[in-house]
Amino acid sequence: MDARLRRVNKEIADCKNDKSSKIQLDLVDESPFHLKGSFPGPEGTPYEGGRFEVDIRIPDSYPFQPLKMKFITKVYHPNVSSASGAICLDILKDQWSPVLTLKSTLISLQSLLCSPEPDDPQDAEVAKHYMTSRSSFEETARYWTHIYAGGPDPKAKDGGSGGGSRDEVAMAGLEKAHVDQFEALGFERGKVIDVLRRLNYRGANVTKITEDRVVEELLKP
């Protein structure tokens, strides 16, 4: 058994024996070098109550080369691509150290959900939302946690109707009134949502973007 396989097997066993961290590792296609990790969303964050899955690939030169990780579960976070699940985290790049393990790296991902770094984003649109209106960002992140990670329904908490249907306005982190306003001018709802999301038409930013600018963008083919 080579050193890499010995180390990986030991790390998987350590994770299984540590019930307190609630971090889980499973083999993909029975390969110890392709794993699925999962952990609970941190308490006191919009991710609380969800369970987040991560695709993990172990490179040939591990532990001297960083683990390759990306989120399988869709996450609304400045440092995670909302499209691909790619992660911007220094220890997965130039700050990697051979003393890091599967468990400690997953714990670092869990901590990243607690402490976004919008100045070094993986998803620029989400980072803009975070910096423009924190409360609106958190509402959207909670909604994504409910839809994709099995978290509690924020609508049920507010006394609204639950049901888990995907509300595309909430998914984009926009105000329904703003979408309705431009839809009433005859524009297709999906296009309105796309344009308002790209323009970051949220919070204080709404006063800085004229209606004419929005219409101009909506008229583009």
Secondary structure, 3 states (H helix, E strand, C coil): CCHHHHHHHHHHHHHHHCCCCCCEEEEECCEEEEEEEEEECCCCCCCCCCEEEEEEECCCCCCCCCCEEEECCCCCECCECCCCCEECCHHHCCCCCCCCCHHHHHHHHHHHHHCCCCCCCCCHHHHHHHHHCHHHHHHHHHHHHHHHHCCCCHHHHCCCCCCCCCCHHHHCCCCHHHHHHHHCCCCCHHHHHHHHHHCCCCHHHHHHCCHHHHHHHHHCC
